[in-house]
């Protein structure tokens, strides 16, 4: 179910409305124990028991982003910089709009 579908369907489908609200208020980072919490309802990111795991996963992700020359690497390294993130998203939308007009 895509976001566009959820928005369209949320007026008549309670499940779609519930999922849409869930996605609107998600945090930037999430960590779930999918064996104990398969629905992903309990974010463990702020749980002190998982602090080292969170740091290790962040390092793995950054290394992968560097290896793959990810376009979001600067955003990841500066995740608290709202201005940078907004600029990046605006540029991504502009590029997507340009691709649409070329079709």
N, C-alpha and C positions, 0 to 999 in steps of 0.2 A: 504494500500500500504506500503510494508516494504522498508527499506533503500536499501536492496539488489535489490529489484525489481526496485526502482527508479533509481539506478545506471545503471542497465542493460537497462532499458527502456528510460533513459534520452537522449540517442543519437537520438531516433526517435520520442519521445513524448515530445512536448513542455511543457505540464502541469507537467509531471514527472520531467523534467529538472528544472522547476521553483520551485517545491516543494523541490527538492534535494538542490538547492541553499539556499532556506529558512532555511532548517534544518542545513546546514553547518555553518550558521552564527547566530544561536540562542544564546541567553544569557543563563547563568546558571539558572537564576530565572525569572519567568514570572508571571504577574498578569493581567488578562483581565476581563472586564465587558462583560460577554457573552450575556447579553441581548442587550446592545448597540453595541457590536462589536462581533457578532457571529463567524466571521472568525478568530478572534484572531490576528488582524493586529496592534493593538495599545497597546503595553505593558505599563501598568500603574505603574510598579514597582518603577520607579524613580520619579513619580509624588508625590509631597509633600502632596497632599490631601489624599493619601493612605498610608502614612508612618506608622501610628498606625495599620492599617489593616495588612500591610506587616509584622510588628513585631509580631502581634498576630498570624498570620498564621504560621510564622516561629516557634513560641513557640508551637503551636498545633502540628506541624509536628515533632518537636524534641521530644515532650512528647510521641507521637505515636511511633516514632522510638525507644525510650527507652523501652516502654511497650512491643513492639514486638521483641525486641532484634535485630533490623535491622543491617545487616552487613555494611551498609553505614553510620552509625551514626557518626563515627570518621571523615569521609569525610565531612559530613554535618557540624559538629562542627568546622572543619578546612578548610572551603571551599576555602580559599585563598592559601592553601598549595598545589602547583602544584606537588611537588615531591611525597607527600602522595597519591594524586589522581592517578598519573601515576603508582605508585607501586600497588595500589589497582586494577586498571584496568588490569595491567599485570597479577596479581595473578588470577583475575576472568577469564581472557582469558586462562591461564594455566589450571585452573580447568575445564573449558568448553572443552578444547582440550582433557584432560584426560577422561572426560565422553564420548566424541565422540569415542575414541579408545576402550572403554570398550564395545561398542555396537556391 
